[in-house]
Amino acid sequence: MFVVLISILSACASSRLLGARFHSHLTRMLASLSVPVLNVFGEASATGHNLRLNGFYASIDGACDGMQPTCVYVAAILAYRSRWREKGIGLLFGIPAILGINFLRIISVTLCGAYWPSLFEKVHLYGWQAIVILLTITIWTVWAERYVGAIAHETA
């Protein structure tokens, strides 16, 4: 079930009809929301999905908007044997948490590029990707233990 769901969600997220529009709006929103935070650290601005901080330019592409880990998380929640109430709780708290983590990723990667450009690629491609994957799994595990595991223990 997980593989089927992740396939469907990924297909929707990468389609021209749904995905392209959604990614475009999400990346622009992330760029504009990043500016007030980045202004604390220097002169920041956003144009479309592009960020600028103290002369460093970053582009928030569709792969950087947090949708892929969110799709994996949603598929994991929906595929897991639990009641719809618990699934709803998992989605209600997990999706904003993952998108919030991705927002912090964008801020920190941009800061890294502006102040430590030699580390930018390593932090962007290796460090944060691993962190986002680990935290997404952690959020799912916490949900499964706290909400689904508690119910299984009560009925046993």
Secondary structure, DSSP 4 states (H G I P E B T S, - for coil): -HHHHHHHHHHHHHSIIIIIHHHHHHHHHHHHHHHHHHTTTS-EEEETTEEEETTEEEE--GGGSSHHHHHHHHHHHHHSS--HHHHHHHHHHHHHHHHHHHHHHHHHHHHHHHH-GGGHHHIIIIIHHHHHHHHHHHHHHHHIIIIIIHHHHHH-
